[in-house]
Structures are given as C-alpha cells and as structure tokens.
Amino acid sequence: MLLNANWSYPTSIRFGVGRIIEIAEACKNIGIKKPLLVTDKGLAKLDITNKTLDILCKAGLGRSIFSEVDPNPTELNAASGIEIFKEGKHDGVIAFGGGSGIDLGKLIAFMVGQKRPIWDFEDLSDWWTRADTTGIKPIIAIPTTAGTGSEVGRASVITNSETKEKKIIFHPKFLPRIVICDPELTVGMPSSITSGTGMDAFAHCLEAYCSPHYHPMSHGIALEGMRLIKENLPIVFKDGSNINGRANMMSAAIMGATAFQKGLGVIHAASHPIGAVHNTHHGTTNAVIMQEALLINRRAIEPRIEKLCNYLDISGGFEGFISFIKNLNIVLNIPKSLIELGVKNPNIEALAESALKDPSCGGNPIKLTKENLTRLLKNCM
C-alpha cells in the first residue's frame, strides 16, 4: 500500500514519504514570507533540519532557527523564542520536531501577540477567550517523532520553571494550519526515543478509549490507533529504517492526539508532575506508570479492556492485557520502575497533590484521590 494522502481531520495534513519538499509551498499557501523554525537543541544539529532550512532558503524564505528548547519546555524558553521572533520580524512559525519543539513553536506563535502572561491562558474554564486573536501568527507543524501528536493539538504543555508544574496552555488557534507528516524524518530516531514516543501515543489511545466521556468518533480512532502501535512499534524499535512501520506509527501518533479529545486519565495526571520535577521523558514515564494505572481503574474498565483484547487479538482478558503491556515494555527496554527511570528521592505526597490538580484527572474512569494516587506512585517506584 502506498502510504501517501491528504487529510483534513482535524486540520490540513500532508502525509507521505518525501513530502518535506512541500514546506516552502505550504508557507506561501498560508502567507508566511519569513518563517522562524523552532526545534530542540539536538535536532538543530541534524541533517533533516539543515535540509529543511535549505529548502526554505532556496525558496527565498530565509533559514532562521530557534533551538533553545528544553526537553520539558518552560516559559523561559518561550520568552527567548518570542524575542528572537520579534527581532527577526518573522511572520509565522514552523514547529519542527517532537512534542517539545512543536509545543514551544505553537506557544511562540500564540504569545508573540499577547499582552497577558502565559499562565493567564491555562486550560481552565474559558480562559482561552482572554487572548487577542489578531496577534496569533500562523503555524506549520512538522513532526520528527511519532508520539505526542502535538502537530494536531490545540494546546501546549509548558513547565512553570518556578513551581515545577506542567501547565496546559490552550487556544483553538494553537492548531497548526498545515501539518507535514513525512515518515522519512523519523527514520534516524534513536531506539529509546522510538520506544518512549511510541508508548506516549499508545497511552493517548488507551486513556481516550477508557475515558467515560461520550465521543464515539474518538473512541473508534483510539481503538485503531492501538492496533497500529501493537503491530508496528516493535518493528520500528528493532529496525528504524522500516518506512512502512514508521508511517504507521506516525499515523497512530496523530490518531492518539485526535482521540484524546475524549479525555485522558491517571497515566498523564501522574506523569506530568513527575516529568516537571524530575525531568523524565514524558512518553517513557507513561509507559512505566501504565500497568499500575490499569490496575487502579480495573473495576471501571475491565469489560472495555476485554473488548479491546478481542480487537487486538490478545488472549486472557484483563490479565492478558496487563501481561501484554508488561511484555511490550520489556521488548522496548522500558525501565521497570520510576527509580530505574531516574526519579531520585521523590516527594510522593507532593507529586500526588500535583497530580490531583492536573486536568487529565477529569477523564479518568474512577475518581482520583490523594490516597489512590499515592498508592499508584509508591507501586511504580
């Protein structure tokens, strides 16, 4: 099958091998004449980034780049990027990379025209209506990992550098105007990033599928996303050059981020404060937490997980699914505990309290409390 298509759900997506060549045309299509490419420090040094800048330069769009992006980006990174954007008199952002680079790129495009601080646009109530929409710059997103799905999201996850809390900053115009999904850009991903980002996509699909909220479209997308990940993640972890596997994983990442309109849950609620305080990789943290999260929700989700097992051809019902997750983590060399992941001297009580404040709690199948979150975190240690 030729994995090449144009989609318009939830935004305009150009999917297929080699389609990075369309970046200059995409800029012109939405009126960007002087883009700022935002990515992380590691990606800034790679060939895929230089080749993308070469395409832009050849088309007369310059080769401006901002790469001071931390793995868990902060408002300080955003402030630096906004300053570069204004100094260079840019008129749009190319958000390039994994979740960190794309989240920060979207935030820069949003905040450059705002007078209020970032935290005034947290995803609470109708805070997004505070924004001056006339100042929001157009965004093109280009993922180089298959995990967060931030390229099709209407929010950015930003760490408050002072409080060490992850905050979700939301506005409908965070959604990029055009997304270019070129599986070739993910071929050089290290296996550890392949596994971590892949399990992030799986967590998005799994939590959306288990969410009690009504959204049948997202429910179905989550189900098929998990099938694609089950079949393709072990393949690309072992052989990163498998382009069909890379394409399917890139599709699954988009599907996960689309599906979690239905809701997220305790995996993300617990993972966010751990990442903010201990600077762990988000997707890998999700993978470490996943089994305990399933167990804490068992009484509410067991019938649904049994149906999922039928679709994924996993035997043994709920216990069989737990075994599947455990074995998948082993295949992907996921750490067996948070301690092994690098979480040292954790303040479990503070992490549990922070998790309770996370908006992801709203999509969890059972009510989360300080007690059950504390128990989950202790079991994950």
N, C-alpha and C positions, 0 to 999 in steps of 0.2 A: 504494500500500500504506500502511495506517495503522501507523506505527512506534510501537506502544504495546503493552507487555506486562509481565507479572510473571514474573521468572525466579528460580530458586533454585540457580544454579550460578555461583560456588562459595558464594554467600551470597544472602540475600534482596535482590533488585534490583527497584526500581520504575522502569520505563523509559518515557519518553514526554513529549511536549511539555506543559508546564504542570504537571507533577507536583510541582514545588517546593511547591505549595499543601498537599501532604500532610505537610509537615515536622512540624507540631505533632502531628498524629495519630500519626506514626511515633515521636515522642518518648514519647508516652503509651503506645504499644504495648509499649515495652520498659522502661517505668518511669522515664524521665527526667523530672524535675519542674523542674530548674533547670540547663539546659544552658549550657556555655561554647562559643561558636562560635569556632573557631580558623581564621584565614586569614592571608594575607600583607598587607603594608602597602598595596600597590597596590589589591588587591581591596576592602580595607576601605572605600575611598572611593567605590566604585561603587554604582550603583542596585540591581544584583542582590543585593548584600549587605544594603543597607538594607531592601529589600523582604522579604528573608528574615527579618531581625530584626523587621520589622513583624508578620509572620505569627506569629512566636513570642510577641511581646509581646501581641498581640491575644488569644492563647490562654492568657495568664496564665503564660507560661514565661520572662518577662524578655527583655532584649535585651543580654546580656553578650557581649563580644567581646574576643579577644586577637589582636593582629595584628603583634606584634614577631617576625616570621618572616623570616629572610634567604633569598635565592634558593637557597642551599645551606645549609639549617638546621643549627645546631650545638647542642651540649649546653648552651650558654649560653642560647639561645632556649628550650630545654626547661625549664631551671631557672626562668626568668622566668614561663613559662606555668604551671608547676606551682604556683608561689607565688600567682599570680592565681586558679588553680582552688581552692586551699585557702582563700584569703582570702574568696572569694565563696561558699564552701560549696556548690560545684557537685556534681552527681551524674552527669554524663555529658558527652561531648564531641560537638559537631557539627564534623567535619573538612571544611572548605569551601575549595575552590579547586583549584589544580594540585597537582603532586606535592609541592611544598614544604609547603604548608599542610596537606595531608592527612597527609603523613608525620609532621609535627610534632604535629598533633592526635592521631593514634593514639599517638604516643610519650608525650604528656602523660597520656592516659587510662591508659596502661600503668604509667608510672613513679610516678604520684601515690601508689600504694600499696606501693612497693618501698623497701627499706632499703639495698639494694646499689647501687653506681654503674651508670650506663647501660652502660658498657663490659663489665660482667660478663654482659651478655645478648647479646653479639655472636653472629652466626650461625655458631658453631663447635661441632662435636660436639653434646653435649646441654646446652649452657649454658642453653638456654631453661627447663630444668627447675628452675633456681635460683629462678625467680620465685614470689612469693606470689600465687597466682591469686585469692585472696579480695579483694585490693585493686585489681584491674583494673576500671576503670569502663566502662560501655557506650559504644559508638561508633556514630554515624551518619555516613556519608560522602556528600558531595555534590560531585562533580567539576564544575569550570567550564572545564576544558580536556579535550582528547582526546589523551592521550599516555601518561602513566606507568601508568595503571591501578591506582594505589595504593589506590583505593577497594575493590578486590577482592584486596588483598595481605595477607600475614601478616607483613610486615616494614616497617621504615622505614630509609631511607638517611640517616645523620646524619654530618656532618663534625666531626671532632675539631678544635677550634679551636686546640689547641696543636701537634699533629703535622701538621695539614693533610691528614689521611687521611679518606676516606669509609669509614664502617663500616656494615654491615648489621645492624640490631638486630631480632631475630626472636622471636616467640612466636605460637602458634596463635590466641590471643585478640586479636592485633592485627587480625584480620579483623573489619571492621565488622559489626554485627548487621543493619543495614539500609543499603542504598545507594539514593539517589535520583538517577537519571540523567535530567536534563531538558535536552534539546538546546538549548532557548532560552537557557540560561545561558551557552552558548559562542558565541552569535551576535556578541557585541561583542569577541571576542578579536582583538587586532592580528594582521595577517598574519604578522609574524615569529614570534609565539608559535604561531599555527596551524601554520606550517611546521615549527618546531622540535619541538613536541609530537607532531605527526603522524609525523615521522621517528623519534621515540622509539618510538612504537607499532610502526612498521614494523621497527625494529631488534629489538624484543622478539619479534615474529613470526618474523623472518628467523633470528635466532640460535636460537630454540627449534626451528624447522624443521630447521636444520643440526646441532643437537646430536646426538651419537651415542647418547644415552641412550634407553631404550625407554619410550615413553609415547604410544601411538597416538592417544589422545583429544586430547592437547595438540598432537600433530603435525597432525591434521586441522584443529583450531581455528586454528593458526598459518597454515596454507595459505589458509583462507578469509579470515582477517584481512588478509593481504597483498592479496588481491583487492579487498576493500572499500577499502583505503587507496589502491591504484593507481587505482581508479575515482573516488574521492571527494576525496582530498586536493587535487589541482589545482583542483577545482571550488570548494571552500570557501576555498582560498587566494585565488582570484580574486574570489569572491562570498561573503563571510562570512555573508550573510543566507540562503543556501540551506539551509533547515531539514532537508530530506531528507539532504543531504550531511553536515550537522553530526550528524544522528542516526546515520548510518552510521559516521562517524569515531568517535563516542562508543562505538558497539558494538565497533569494531575495537580501541580502546584497552583495553576490558575483555577482549577476546579475547587480546590480546598478553600482558597480565599474568596471565591464566589459563594461557596456553600455556607461559610460561617456567618453569612447574614442571618442564618437561623439561630446562631448562638455558639459560644464557646463555653468552657466549664473549668473544672478544678485543675486540669493539666496546665492551662495557661494562667489561671489565677495564682497558682503556686510558683510557676516557672518565672513569671515576671519579677517578683521581688528577689528571687534567688539570682537571676541574671543581673539585676540592678546593683545588688550589694556585693556579689562575689564574681561578677564579670564572666559568667559562664556562657557558653554558646547556647543560644535560645533553643534551637531545634534538638540539640543533644540533651539538654535539660528536660525537654518534653519527653524524650524517649526514656530517660531514667525514671521519670515520675509515672509513666503511662500505666504500668501494671497496678500500682497502688491506687491510682485514680479509678481504674475499672473496678477494683475490689470495693472501694468506698461507695461506689454508685450501684453495686451489684443488684440490690433489691429493686431498684427502679428500672434497670436496663437489661436484665437477663433475657427476657423474651425477645427484645430487639436484637441483642447480640446473637441469639440463636438463629434468627432470620438472616443476619449478616453472614454467619458461618455457612449457611446454605448457599448464599450467593458467591462467597469466596472459596467454596469447596474446602472448608475446614471442618474436620470431624471433632466430636467431643463436646459440642455446645459451648457454654460459657468457659468451662475449664479448658477446653480445647483452644479457645481464643486466647486465653491467658498464656497457654503454652506456646502458641504461635508468636505472640509478642515477645515472649522471653527468648525463643529461638531466633527470631529475626534480629533482636538486639545483639545476640551472640555472633551471628553471621556478619553483622555490620560493625563489630568491635566497639559497641556502645559500652561505656563504663557501667559497672554493675551497681554502683551506688553514687550518691551525691559526694561522699567523701572521696571516692575514686575519681570523680569528675573534677575535683579541686576545691570543693567547699570546705573551708577550714574554720574551726571554732565558730560555728553558726549560732546566732541567737534565734533559736527556733520559735520562741514566743513572739519576737518582733516580726519574724518572717510570716508567721501565721496571721498576725494582726494586719500586716500589709496586704497579704493575700485576700483577706476579707473585704478590703476596700477596692479590690480590682473589679472593674466592670464585667469581667468574664464570669464572675460568680453568678450573674443573672441568668446564664444559660445552662447551669449545672442541673442535672436531673433530681438531685436531692438538695435540701437546704444545707449550706455550708456554715459551720460554726468554728469558733476558735478551737474547740475540743477536737473535732474530726480533722481539721487541717493540721493541728499539732501532731496528732497520731500519724497522719499520712507522711508528714515531713520526717518524723522520727523513723518510721519504717523505711523511708528512702535513704536514710543515712547509712 
